Protein backbone atom coordinates (compact mmCIF):
# COMPACT_ATOMS: atom_id res chain seq x y z
CA UNK A 1 0.00 0.00 0.00
CA UNK A 2 2.82 2.35 0.93
CA UNK A 3 4.65 1.40 -2.29
CA UNK A 4 1.53 2.10 -4.36
CA UNK A 5 1.07 5.43 -2.61
CA UNK A 6 4.66 6.40 -3.37
CA UNK A 7 4.21 5.29 -6.96
CA UNK A 8 1.07 7.41 -7.25
CA UNK A 9 2.86 10.43 -5.81
CA UNK A 10 5.73 9.95 -8.24
CA UNK A 11 3.28 9.77 -11.15
CA UNK A 12 1.54 12.94 -9.94
CA UNK A 13 4.86 14.78 -9.63
CA UNK A 14 5.88 13.52 -13.05
CA UNK A 15 2.62 14.68 -14.59
CA UNK A 16 2.95 18.10 -12.94
CA UNK A 17 6.56 18.43 -14.11
CA UNK A 18 5.71 17.46 -17.69
CA UNK A 19 2.77 19.84 -17.80
CA UNK A 20 4.88 22.67 -16.39
CA UNK A 21 7.68 21.90 -18.86
CA UNK A 22 5.27 21.87 -21.81
CA UNK A 23 3.70 25.20 -20.82
CA UNK A 24 7.12 26.79 -20.25
CA UNK A 25 8.29 25.58 -23.67
CA UNK A 26 5.21 27.05 -25.33
CA UNK A 27 5.63 30.38 -23.53
CA UNK A 28 9.38 30.45 -24.31
CA UNK A 29 8.78 29.66 -27.98
CA UNK A 30 6.14 32.34 -28.38
CA UNK A 31 8.31 34.87 -26.58
CA UNK A 32 11.34 34.04 -28.75
CA UNK A 33 9.31 34.52 -31.95
CA UNK A 34 7.81 37.76 -30.67
CA UNK A 35 11.21 39.19 -29.67
CA UNK A 36 12.75 38.15 -32.99
CA UNK A 37 10.09 39.84 -35.09
CA UNK A 38 9.99 42.91 -32.82
CA UNK A 39 13.76 43.44 -33.06
CA UNK A 40 13.66 42.78 -36.79
CA UNK A 41 10.94 45.39 -37.24
CA UNK A 42 12.77 47.91 -35.04
CA UNK A 43 16.03 47.41 -36.96
CA UNK A 44 14.34 47.83 -40.35
CA UNK A 45 12.49 50.95 -39.19
CA UNK A 46 15.67 52.50 -37.76
CA UNK A 47 17.63 51.88 -40.97
CA UNK A 48 14.81 53.29 -43.07
CA UNK A 49 14.57 56.43 -40.94
CA UNK A 50 18.36 56.89 -41.02
CA UNK A 51 18.50 56.68 -44.80
CA UNK A 52 15.57 59.06 -45.14
CA UNK A 53 17.25 61.64 -42.88
CA UNK A 54 20.56 61.29 -44.74
CA UNK A 55 18.89 61.53 -48.16
CA UNK A 56 16.92 64.62 -47.08
CA UNK A 57 20.10 66.36 -45.95
CA UNK A 58 21.94 65.49 -49.15
CA UNK A 59 18.96 66.61 -51.22
CA UNK A 60 19.03 70.07 -49.63
CA UNK A 61 22.77 70.34 -50.26
CA UNK A 62 22.32 69.18 -53.86
CA UNK A 63 19.79 71.95 -54.44
CA UNK A 64 22.30 74.51 -53.19
CA UNK A 65 24.94 73.03 -55.48
CA UNK A 66 22.56 73.09 -58.45
CA UNK A 67 21.83 76.78 -57.84
CA UNK A 68 25.57 77.50 -57.64
CA UNK A 69 26.27 75.56 -60.86
CA UNK A 70 23.46 77.39 -62.62
CA UNK A 71 24.95 80.73 -61.54
CA UNK A 72 28.43 79.67 -62.71
CA UNK A 73 27.06 78.39 -66.03
CA UNK A 74 25.19 81.62 -66.67
CA UNK A 75 28.24 83.70 -65.82
CA UNK A 76 30.61 81.66 -68.00
CA UNK A 77 28.18 81.72 -70.94
CA UNK A 78 28.00 85.50 -70.72
CA UNK A 79 31.80 85.77 -70.65
CA UNK A 80 32.16 83.53 -73.72
CA UNK A 81 30.12 86.07 -75.71
CA UNK A 82 32.49 89.00 -75.04
CA UNK A 83 33.28 90.68 -78.43
CA UNK A 84 37.02 91.07 -77.90
CA UNK A 85 37.42 87.36 -77.27
CA UNK A 86 35.42 86.54 -80.41
CA UNK A 87 37.45 88.99 -82.47
CA UNK A 88 40.78 87.49 -81.38
CA UNK A 89 39.62 83.93 -82.18
CA UNK A 90 37.93 84.66 -85.52
CA UNK A 91 40.84 86.81 -86.75
CA UNK A 92 43.28 84.09 -85.64
CA UNK A 93 45.05 86.69 -83.54
CA UNK A 94 45.93 84.22 -80.85
CA UNK A 95 48.69 86.45 -79.49
CA UNK A 96 45.95 88.93 -78.55
CA UNK A 97 43.56 86.31 -77.13
CA UNK A 98 44.80 86.12 -73.53
CA UNK A 99 45.61 89.87 -73.23
CA UNK A 100 42.08 90.65 -74.45
CA UNK A 101 40.60 88.03 -72.16
CA UNK A 102 42.54 89.46 -69.22
CA UNK A 103 40.53 92.66 -69.40
CA UNK A 104 37.24 90.95 -70.27
CA UNK A 105 37.53 88.33 -67.51
CA UNK A 106 39.07 90.48 -64.82
CA UNK A 107 35.98 90.39 -62.58
CA UNK A 108 35.81 86.58 -62.90
CA UNK A 109 39.20 85.88 -61.33
CA UNK A 110 39.60 85.59 -57.56
CA UNK A 111 40.46 88.73 -55.68
CA UNK A 112 42.05 88.16 -52.28
CA UNK A 113 40.79 91.51 -51.12
CA UNK A 114 37.17 90.74 -52.05
CA UNK A 115 36.49 87.52 -50.22
CA UNK A 116 33.29 88.93 -48.83
CA UNK A 117 31.76 88.96 -52.30
CA UNK A 118 31.57 85.18 -52.36
CA UNK A 119 34.83 83.47 -53.38
CA UNK A 120 32.97 80.37 -54.54
CA UNK A 121 31.77 82.34 -57.62
CA UNK A 122 35.29 83.57 -58.48
CA UNK A 123 37.54 81.57 -60.79
CA UNK A 124 40.96 80.18 -59.89
CA UNK A 125 42.10 79.95 -63.52
CA UNK A 126 40.88 79.90 -67.10
CA UNK A 127 42.19 78.54 -70.41
CA UNK A 128 41.13 78.50 -74.06
CA UNK A 129 41.00 75.37 -76.22
CA UNK A 130 41.86 75.34 -79.90
CA UNK A 131 39.77 73.72 -82.63
CA UNK A 132 41.27 70.29 -81.83
CA UNK A 133 40.46 70.50 -78.11
CA UNK A 134 44.05 71.18 -77.00
CA UNK A 135 44.93 73.91 -74.51
CA UNK A 136 46.18 77.24 -75.92
CA UNK A 137 49.12 78.08 -73.67
CA UNK A 138 48.88 81.55 -72.10
CA UNK A 139 51.87 83.90 -72.43
CA UNK A 140 51.73 84.83 -68.74
CA UNK A 141 50.16 82.11 -66.53
CA UNK A 142 50.04 84.44 -63.54
CA UNK A 143 47.39 86.55 -65.26
CA UNK A 144 45.10 83.58 -65.98
CA UNK A 145 45.76 81.48 -62.86
CA UNK A 146 48.72 79.23 -62.15
CA UNK A 147 48.22 75.63 -63.20
CA UNK A 148 50.74 72.78 -63.37
CA UNK A 149 51.39 71.11 -66.69
CA UNK A 150 49.96 67.84 -65.35
CA UNK A 151 46.76 69.57 -64.29
CA UNK A 152 46.60 71.53 -67.56
CA UNK A 153 46.74 68.25 -69.48
CA UNK A 154 43.49 67.20 -67.78
CA UNK A 155 41.72 70.11 -69.55
CA UNK A 156 42.32 68.62 -73.00
CA UNK A 157 39.20 67.30 -74.76
CA UNK A 158 38.99 64.91 -77.70
CA UNK A 159 36.70 67.37 -79.43
CA UNK A 160 35.23 70.77 -78.76
CA UNK A 161 31.91 70.58 -76.93
CA UNK A 162 28.74 71.95 -78.48
CA UNK A 163 27.13 72.35 -75.06
CA UNK A 164 28.44 73.42 -71.72
CA UNK A 165 30.45 70.71 -69.94
CA UNK A 166 31.35 70.21 -66.27
CA UNK A 167 34.46 68.36 -65.14
CA UNK A 168 36.92 67.98 -62.28
CA UNK A 169 40.73 67.98 -62.25
CA UNK A 170 43.30 67.08 -59.59
CA UNK A 171 46.14 69.41 -58.64
CA UNK A 172 49.25 68.31 -56.75
CA UNK A 173 48.11 64.69 -56.94
CA UNK A 174 49.67 62.47 -54.28
CA UNK A 175 50.93 65.31 -52.09
CA UNK A 176 49.58 66.57 -48.78
CA UNK A 177 48.18 69.74 -50.40
CA UNK A 178 46.27 67.88 -53.13
CA UNK A 179 43.11 69.69 -54.27
CA UNK A 180 40.26 69.05 -56.70
CA UNK A 181 38.93 71.90 -58.82
CA UNK A 182 35.66 72.11 -60.71
CA UNK A 183 35.92 73.24 -64.35
CA UNK A 184 33.22 74.57 -66.66
CA UNK A 185 33.86 74.34 -70.42
CA UNK A 186 31.78 76.79 -72.50
CA UNK A 187 31.76 76.48 -76.31
CA UNK A 188 32.53 79.61 -78.36
CA UNK A 189 30.68 79.78 -81.68
CA UNK A 190 31.71 81.70 -84.76
CA UNK A 191 29.50 84.71 -85.45
CA UNK A 192 29.83 84.05 -89.19
CA UNK A 193 29.45 80.27 -89.62
CA UNK A 194 27.92 79.26 -86.29
CA UNK A 195 30.52 76.52 -85.87
CA UNK A 196 32.38 75.87 -82.64
CA UNK A 197 35.78 77.50 -82.98
CA UNK A 198 37.06 77.32 -79.42
CA UNK A 199 36.07 76.71 -75.83
CA UNK A 200 36.57 78.69 -72.64
CA UNK A 201 37.49 76.45 -69.69
CA UNK A 202 37.12 78.12 -66.29
CA UNK A 203 38.25 76.50 -63.03
CA UNK A 204 36.58 77.07 -59.68
CA UNK A 205 37.08 75.83 -56.16
CA UNK A 206 35.02 72.66 -55.75
CA UNK A 207 31.75 73.10 -53.86
CA UNK A 208 31.85 72.10 -50.17
CA UNK A 209 29.42 69.17 -50.15
CA UNK A 210 28.81 68.96 -46.41
CA UNK A 211 27.28 72.05 -44.86
CA UNK A 212 27.27 73.27 -41.30
CA UNK A 213 24.04 71.44 -40.57
CA UNK A 214 25.59 68.04 -41.15
CA UNK A 215 26.03 65.71 -38.24
CA UNK A 216 29.32 65.35 -36.41
CA UNK A 217 31.72 62.97 -38.15
CA UNK A 218 30.16 63.34 -41.60
CA UNK A 219 32.84 63.43 -44.32
CA UNK A 220 32.75 64.31 -48.01
CA UNK A 221 35.02 63.92 -51.00
CA UNK A 222 35.20 63.34 -54.75
CA UNK A 223 35.91 60.12 -56.66
CA UNK A 224 37.87 60.99 -59.80
CA UNK A 225 40.04 58.90 -62.14
CA UNK A 226 39.68 55.81 -59.89
CA UNK A 227 41.04 57.73 -56.92
CA UNK A 228 39.30 59.13 -53.84
CA UNK A 229 39.99 62.69 -52.71
CA UNK A 230 38.84 62.98 -49.08
CA UNK A 231 41.38 65.02 -47.06
CA UNK A 232 39.64 64.24 -43.76
CA UNK A 233 40.76 60.59 -44.05
CA UNK A 234 44.25 59.14 -43.94
CA UNK A 235 45.86 57.83 -47.12
CA UNK A 236 45.42 54.21 -46.02
CA UNK A 237 41.76 54.77 -45.19
CA UNK A 238 41.22 56.51 -48.55
CA UNK A 239 42.84 53.58 -50.37
CA UNK A 240 40.69 51.01 -48.57
CA UNK A 241 37.53 53.03 -49.12
CA UNK A 242 38.49 53.66 -52.74
CA UNK A 243 38.52 49.95 -53.53
CA UNK A 244 34.97 49.62 -52.14
CA UNK A 245 33.80 52.59 -54.22
CA UNK A 246 35.43 51.22 -57.35
CA UNK A 247 33.55 47.92 -56.99
CA UNK A 248 30.23 49.68 -56.38
CA UNK A 249 30.61 52.11 -59.29
CA UNK A 250 31.77 49.37 -61.67
CA UNK A 251 29.04 46.88 -60.78
CA UNK A 252 26.16 49.38 -60.66
CA UNK A 253 24.47 50.96 -63.65
CA UNK A 254 22.86 53.62 -61.46
CA UNK A 255 24.32 57.13 -61.23
CA UNK A 256 23.78 57.17 -57.48
CA UNK A 257 23.45 54.65 -54.67
CA UNK A 258 24.47 53.96 -51.08
CA UNK A 259 25.93 51.07 -49.08
CA UNK A 260 27.52 50.37 -45.70
CA UNK A 261 31.31 50.40 -45.27
CA UNK A 262 33.79 50.23 -42.40
CA UNK A 263 36.16 53.20 -41.96
CA UNK A 264 38.82 53.03 -39.26
CA UNK A 265 36.95 50.16 -37.61
CA UNK A 266 33.65 52.09 -37.39
CA UNK A 267 30.51 51.43 -39.50
CA UNK A 268 29.62 54.20 -41.97
CA UNK A 269 26.87 54.80 -44.53
CA UNK A 270 28.44 55.78 -47.89
CA UNK A 271 26.50 57.66 -50.56
CA UNK A 272 27.79 58.37 -54.07
CA UNK A 273 26.30 60.41 -56.93
CA UNK A 274 27.54 61.27 -60.44
CA UNK A 275 28.45 64.97 -60.57
CA UNK A 276 28.90 65.39 -64.35
CA UNK A 277 26.63 63.02 -66.28
CA UNK A 278 27.05 63.00 -70.09
CA UNK A 279 30.22 65.11 -69.83
CA UNK A 280 33.26 64.92 -72.12
CA UNK A 281 35.42 65.13 -69.01
CA UNK A 282 36.18 61.98 -66.98
CA UNK A 283 33.28 60.93 -64.70
CA UNK A 284 33.38 62.34 -61.18
CA UNK A 285 31.32 61.21 -58.21
CA UNK A 286 30.29 63.01 -55.06
CA UNK A 287 31.16 60.84 -52.03
CA UNK A 288 29.56 61.36 -48.60
CA UNK A 289 30.23 59.18 -45.55
CA UNK A 290 27.83 59.28 -42.61
CA UNK A 291 28.80 57.70 -39.23
CA UNK A 292 26.45 55.00 -37.92
CA UNK A 293 27.93 54.61 -34.42
CA UNK A 294 25.31 56.79 -32.68
CA UNK A 295 22.43 55.22 -34.59
CA UNK A 296 23.63 51.71 -33.82
CA UNK A 297 24.10 52.61 -30.15
CA UNK A 298 20.55 53.92 -30.02
CA UNK A 299 19.29 50.78 -31.75
CA UNK A 300 21.27 48.68 -29.26
CA UNK A 301 19.64 50.49 -26.34
CA UNK A 302 16.20 49.96 -27.86
CA UNK A 303 16.95 46.26 -28.28
CA UNK A 304 17.94 46.06 -24.63
CA UNK A 305 14.64 47.66 -23.66
CA UNK A 306 12.71 45.15 -25.75
CA UNK A 307 14.83 42.33 -24.32
CA UNK A 308 14.20 43.54 -20.77
CA UNK A 309 10.45 43.72 -21.36
CA UNK A 310 10.59 40.25 -22.93
CA UNK A 311 12.51 38.85 -19.94
CA UNK A 312 9.90 40.31 -17.60
CA UNK A 313 7.10 38.79 -19.66
CA UNK A 314 8.92 35.46 -19.79
CA UNK A 315 9.35 35.45 -16.02
CA UNK A 316 5.65 36.23 -15.59
CA UNK A 317 4.78 33.45 -18.01
CA UNK A 318 6.90 30.96 -16.07
CA UNK A 319 5.24 31.96 -12.81
CA UNK A 320 1.79 31.65 -14.34
CA UNK A 321 2.73 28.30 -15.92
CA UNK A 322 3.84 26.96 -12.54
CA UNK A 323 0.61 28.15 -10.93
CA UNK A 324 -1.64 26.74 -13.67
CA UNK A 325 0.25 23.43 -13.80
CA UNK A 326 -0.01 23.02 -10.03
CA UNK A 327 -3.73 23.78 -10.08
CA UNK A 328 -4.45 21.49 -13.01
CA UNK A 329 -2.58 18.64 -11.31
CA UNK A 330 -4.75 18.78 -8.16
CA UNK A 331 -7.70 16.83 -9.65
CA UNK A 332 -5.30 14.16 -10.95
CA UNK A 333 -3.68 13.83 -7.53
CA UNK A 334 -7.03 13.48 -5.84
CA UNK A 335 -8.13 10.83 -8.30
CA UNK A 336 -4.91 8.90 -7.78
CA UNK A 337 -5.34 8.96 -3.99
CA UNK A 338 -9.01 7.93 -4.17
CA UNK A 339 -8.15 4.98 -6.44
CA UNK A 340 -6.37 3.28 -3.54
CA UNK A 341 -9.58 2.69 -1.52
CA UNK A 342 -11.56 0.22 -3.60
CA UNK A 343 -12.42 -0.78 -7.13
CA UNK A 344 -15.65 1.17 -7.22
CA UNK A 345 -13.93 4.30 -6.11
CA UNK A 346 -11.14 3.60 -8.59
CA UNK A 347 -13.68 3.19 -11.37
CA UNK A 348 -15.32 6.45 -10.35
CA UNK A 349 -11.90 8.05 -10.24
CA UNK A 350 -11.05 6.74 -13.72
CA UNK A 351 -14.30 8.22 -15.04
CA UNK A 352 -13.46 11.54 -13.43
CA UNK A 353 -9.94 11.32 -14.85
CA UNK A 354 -11.30 10.77 -18.34
CA UNK A 355 -13.59 13.74 -17.90
CA UNK A 356 -10.73 15.86 -16.62
CA UNK A 357 -8.50 14.74 -19.48
CA UNK A 358 -11.17 15.72 -22.00
CA UNK A 359 -11.45 19.15 -20.40
CA UNK A 360 -7.68 19.47 -20.45
CA UNK A 361 -7.57 18.50 -24.12
CA UNK A 362 -10.28 21.01 -24.96
CA UNK A 363 -8.41 23.65 -23.02
CA UNK A 364 -5.17 22.69 -24.78
CA UNK A 365 -6.83 22.90 -28.21
CA UNK A 366 -8.30 26.27 -27.31
CA UNK A 367 -4.89 27.52 -26.15
CA UNK A 368 -3.22 26.23 -29.33
CA UNK A 369 -5.82 27.92 -31.57
CA UNK A 370 -5.57 31.16 -29.60
CA UNK A 371 -1.74 31.04 -29.70
CA UNK A 372 -1.87 30.74 -33.48
CA UNK A 373 -3.99 33.87 -33.80
CA UNK A 374 -2.58 36.12 -31.07
CA UNK A 375 0.54 38.19 -31.69
CA UNK A 376 2.31 38.38 -28.36
CA UNK A 377 2.87 36.22 -25.28
CA UNK A 378 1.13 38.80 -23.09
CA UNK A 379 -2.07 38.45 -25.09
CA UNK A 380 -1.78 34.64 -25.00
CA UNK A 381 -1.32 34.75 -21.22
CA UNK A 382 -4.29 37.08 -20.78
CA UNK A 383 -6.52 34.88 -22.96
CA UNK A 384 -5.55 31.80 -20.94
CA UNK A 385 -6.33 33.52 -17.65
CA UNK A 386 -9.70 34.69 -18.94
CA UNK A 387 -10.45 31.12 -20.05
CA UNK A 388 -9.67 29.80 -16.55
CA UNK A 389 -11.89 32.45 -14.94
CA UNK A 390 -14.77 31.20 -17.07
CA UNK A 391 -14.62 27.75 -15.42
CA UNK A 392 -16.72 26.91 -12.36
CA UNK A 393 -14.71 24.11 -10.70
CA UNK A 394 -12.19 26.21 -8.74
CA UNK A 395 -12.27 27.53 -5.20
CA UNK A 396 -13.07 31.21 -4.64
CA UNK A 397 -9.50 32.02 -3.59
CA UNK A 398 -8.28 30.63 -6.93
CA UNK A 399 -10.58 33.00 -8.82
CA UNK A 400 -9.18 35.89 -6.81
CA UNK A 401 -5.60 34.91 -7.69
CA UNK A 402 -6.51 34.51 -11.38
CA UNK A 403 -8.22 37.93 -11.39
CA UNK A 404 -5.13 39.49 -9.84
CA UNK A 405 -2.89 37.91 -12.49
CA UNK A 406 -5.21 39.11 -15.26
CA UNK A 407 -5.13 42.62 -13.87
CA UNK A 408 -1.33 42.55 -13.87
CA UNK A 409 -1.26 41.44 -17.53
CA UNK A 410 -3.37 44.46 -18.45
CA UNK A 411 -1.04 46.72 -16.49
CA UNK A 412 2.00 45.14 -18.14
CA UNK A 413 0.47 45.60 -21.61
CA UNK A 414 -0.11 49.27 -20.82
CA UNK A 415 3.48 49.69 -19.63
CA UNK A 416 4.87 48.09 -22.82
CA UNK A 417 2.63 50.19 -25.09
CA UNK A 418 3.62 53.37 -23.25
CA UNK A 419 7.33 52.49 -23.33
CA UNK A 420 7.26 51.73 -27.07
CA UNK A 421 5.40 54.98 -27.74
CA UNK A 422 7.88 56.92 -25.59
CA UNK A 423 10.79 55.25 -27.40
CA UNK A 424 9.41 56.48 -30.73
CA UNK A 425 9.04 59.94 -29.27
CA UNK A 426 12.64 59.91 -27.92
CA UNK A 427 14.01 58.82 -31.28
CA UNK A 428 12.07 61.49 -33.12
CA UNK A 429 10.23 58.95 -35.23
CA UNK A 430 6.71 59.77 -34.09
CA UNK A 431 5.13 62.14 -36.60
CA UNK A 432 1.77 63.80 -35.99
CA UNK A 433 -0.67 63.70 -38.92
CA UNK A 434 -2.31 66.99 -38.03
CA UNK A 435 -6.02 67.05 -38.84
CA UNK A 436 -8.98 68.90 -37.33
CA UNK A 437 -10.10 66.96 -34.23
CA UNK A 438 -13.32 67.54 -32.27
CA UNK A 439 -11.97 67.85 -28.73
CA UNK A 440 -15.44 68.27 -27.26
CA UNK A 441 -16.55 64.90 -28.63
CA UNK A 442 -13.45 63.15 -27.24
CA UNK A 443 -14.04 64.61 -23.75
CA UNK A 444 -17.69 63.55 -23.80
CA UNK A 445 -16.80 60.00 -24.81
CA UNK A 446 -14.24 59.59 -22.02
CA UNK A 447 -16.59 61.09 -19.44
CA UNK A 448 -19.18 58.51 -20.44
CA UNK A 449 -16.59 55.75 -20.10
CA UNK A 450 -15.59 56.96 -16.62
CA UNK A 451 -19.15 56.78 -15.38
CA UNK A 452 -19.54 53.23 -16.72
CA UNK A 453 -16.57 51.81 -14.80
CA UNK A 454 -17.66 49.47 -11.97
CA UNK A 455 -14.95 50.61 -9.55
CA UNK A 456 -15.45 54.29 -10.27
CA UNK A 457 -15.99 56.28 -7.04
CA UNK A 458 -19.09 58.43 -6.61
CA UNK A 459 -17.99 61.82 -7.90
CA UNK A 460 -19.73 64.82 -9.35
CA UNK A 461 -18.70 65.93 -12.82
CA UNK A 462 -18.87 69.58 -13.90
CA UNK A 463 -18.13 70.44 -17.50
CA UNK A 464 -18.06 73.73 -19.36
CA UNK A 465 -16.97 73.75 -23.01
CA UNK A 466 -18.59 74.40 -26.42
CA UNK A 467 -19.85 71.47 -28.47
CA UNK A 468 -17.70 72.17 -31.55
CA UNK A 469 -14.30 72.90 -30.02
CA UNK A 470 -11.82 71.78 -32.66
CA UNK A 471 -8.03 71.45 -32.36
CA UNK A 472 -5.23 70.57 -34.77
CA UNK A 473 -3.78 67.14 -34.07
CA UNK A 474 -4.13 63.38 -34.45
CA UNK A 475 -7.22 61.92 -32.85
CA UNK A 476 -5.76 58.79 -31.23
CA UNK A 477 -2.93 60.71 -29.52
CA UNK A 478 -5.23 63.56 -28.48
CA UNK A 479 -7.62 60.97 -27.04
CA UNK A 480 -4.74 59.38 -25.11
CA UNK A 481 -3.90 62.75 -23.49
CA UNK A 482 -7.51 63.29 -22.40
CA UNK A 483 -7.76 59.67 -21.19
CA UNK A 484 -4.68 59.96 -18.93
CA UNK A 485 -5.86 63.23 -17.37
CA UNK A 486 -9.42 62.02 -16.73
CA UNK A 487 -8.34 58.63 -15.38
CA UNK A 488 -5.94 60.35 -12.95
CA UNK A 489 -8.74 62.68 -11.86
CA UNK A 490 -10.89 59.61 -11.17
CA UNK A 491 -8.23 57.43 -9.50
CA UNK A 492 -6.92 60.07 -7.11
CA UNK A 493 -10.32 61.48 -6.21
CA UNK A 494 -12.12 60.97 -2.93
CA UNK A 495 -15.67 59.59 -2.44
CA UNK A 496 -18.36 62.21 -3.18
CA UNK A 497 -15.68 64.36 -4.76
CA UNK A 498 -15.70 66.58 -7.85
CA UNK A 499 -14.17 66.50 -11.36
CA UNK A 500 -14.32 69.80 -13.26
CA UNK A 501 -13.56 69.91 -17.02
CA UNK A 502 -13.39 73.26 -18.83
CA UNK A 503 -12.12 74.19 -22.29
CA UNK A 504 -12.11 77.42 -24.26
CA UNK A 505 -10.37 79.21 -27.12
CA UNK A 506 -7.67 81.74 -26.25
CA UNK A 507 -5.56 83.59 -28.88
CA UNK A 508 -5.26 80.81 -31.43
CA UNK A 509 -5.07 78.07 -28.80
CA UNK A 510 -7.47 75.81 -26.93
CA UNK A 511 -6.95 75.66 -23.17
CA UNK A 512 -8.22 72.43 -21.54
CA UNK A 513 -8.21 72.30 -17.72
CA UNK A 514 -9.12 69.22 -15.68
CA UNK A 515 -9.31 69.49 -11.90
CA UNK A 516 -10.32 67.08 -9.17
CA UNK A 517 -10.74 66.91 -5.42
CA UNK A 518 -8.62 64.55 -3.37
CA UNK A 519 -5.36 64.46 -1.47
CA UNK A 520 -3.00 67.05 -3.04
CA UNK A 521 0.43 66.26 -4.44
CA UNK A 522 3.20 66.98 -1.94
CA UNK A 523 4.97 70.28 -2.63
CA UNK A 524 8.42 68.68 -2.95
CA UNK A 525 7.02 66.11 -5.43
CA UNK A 526 5.21 68.57 -7.72
CA UNK A 527 8.33 69.44 -9.75
CA UNK A 528 8.88 65.73 -10.45
CA UNK A 529 5.30 64.85 -11.36
CA UNK A 530 6.07 64.65 -15.12
CA UNK A 531 9.14 62.48 -14.71
CA UNK A 532 8.99 58.89 -15.92
CA UNK A 533 8.28 56.20 -13.34
CA UNK A 534 7.76 58.88 -10.69
CA UNK A 535 4.89 58.01 -8.38
CA UNK A 536 3.81 59.08 -4.95
CA UNK A 537 3.32 62.45 -3.44
CA UNK A 538 -0.48 62.00 -3.06
CA UNK A 539 -0.35 59.84 0.04
CA UNK A 540 -2.42 57.14 -1.68
CA UNK A 541 -1.74 53.51 -2.51
CA UNK A 542 -3.44 53.51 -5.91
CA UNK A 543 -1.79 51.30 -8.53
CA UNK A 544 0.00 52.79 -11.51
CA UNK A 545 3.30 52.72 -13.36
CA UNK A 546 4.30 56.40 -13.46
CA UNK A 547 4.26 56.89 -17.25
CA UNK A 548 0.85 58.48 -17.94
CA UNK A 549 1.62 62.15 -17.24
CA UNK A 550 5.04 61.99 -18.93
CA UNK A 551 3.52 60.41 -22.05
CA UNK A 552 0.64 62.91 -22.07
CA UNK A 553 3.03 65.88 -21.90
CA UNK A 554 5.30 64.49 -24.65
CA UNK A 555 2.28 63.96 -26.93
CA UNK A 556 0.99 67.46 -26.14
CA UNK A 557 4.36 68.96 -27.11
CA UNK A 558 4.37 66.96 -30.35
CA UNK A 559 1.08 68.75 -31.10
CA UNK A 560 2.92 72.10 -30.60
CA UNK A 561 1.15 72.45 -27.26
CA UNK A 562 2.05 71.65 -23.66
CA UNK A 563 0.79 70.14 -20.40
CA UNK A 564 1.44 71.62 -16.96
CA UNK A 565 0.35 71.34 -13.35
CA UNK A 566 -1.50 74.52 -12.37
CA UNK A 567 -1.95 73.83 -8.66
CA UNK A 568 -2.28 71.05 -6.09
CA UNK A 569 -3.30 72.18 -2.63
CA UNK A 570 -6.24 72.29 -0.23
CA UNK A 571 -8.07 69.23 -1.58
CA UNK A 572 -7.79 70.39 -5.20
CA UNK A 573 -5.44 69.40 -8.07
CA UNK A 574 -5.68 70.92 -11.53
CA UNK A 575 -3.81 70.33 -14.83
CA UNK A 576 -3.87 72.46 -17.98
CA UNK A 577 -3.29 71.21 -21.58
CA UNK A 578 -2.75 73.57 -24.52
CA UNK A 579 -3.51 72.72 -28.16
CA UNK A 580 -3.43 74.66 -31.42
CA UNK A 581 -6.89 75.63 -32.58
CA UNK A 582 -8.25 74.35 -35.90
CA UNK A 583 -10.56 76.63 -37.89
CA UNK A 584 -13.27 76.99 -38.88
CA UNK A 585 -14.97 73.57 -38.33
CA UNK A 586 -14.15 69.88 -37.87
CA UNK A 587 -15.70 68.74 -41.15
CA UNK A 588 -12.41 67.97 -42.87
CA UNK A 589 -12.13 71.39 -44.53
CA UNK A 590 -10.66 73.04 -41.50
CA UNK A 591 -7.10 74.28 -41.57
CA UNK A 592 -4.63 75.04 -38.83
CA UNK A 593 -4.20 78.82 -38.49
Buried (B, 14 or more C-beta within 10 A) or exposed (E): EEEEEEEBEEEBEEBBEEBBEEBBEBBBEBBEEBBEEBBEEBBEBBBEBBBEBBBEBBEEBBEEBEEBBEEBBEBBBEBBEBEBBBBBBBEEEBEBBBBBBBEBBEEBBBEEEEEEEEBBBBBBBBBBBBEEBEBBEBEEBEBBBEBBEEBBEBBEBEEBBEEBBBBBBBBEBEEEEEBBBBBBBBBBBEEEEEEBBBBBBBBBBBBEBBEEEBEEBBBBBBBBEEBBBBBEBEEEBBEBBBEBBBEBBEEEEEEBEBBEBEBEEEEBBBBBBBBBEEBBBEBBBBBBBBBBEEBBEBBEEBBEBBEEBBEBBBEBBBEBBBBBBEBBBBBBBBBBBBBEEEEEBBEBBEEBBEEBEEBBEEBBEEBEEBBEEBEBBBBBBBBBBBBBBEEEEBEEEBBEBBEEBBEBBEEBBBBBEBBBBBBBBEBEEBEBEBBBBBBBBBBBEBBEBBEEEEEEEEBEBEBEBEEEBBBBBBBEBBBBBBBBBBBBBBBBBBEEBBBBBBBEBEEEBBBBBBBBBBBBBBEEBBEEBBEBEBBBBBEBEEEBBBBBBBBBBBBBEBBBBEBEBEBBEEEBBBBBBBBBBBBEEBEEEBEBE
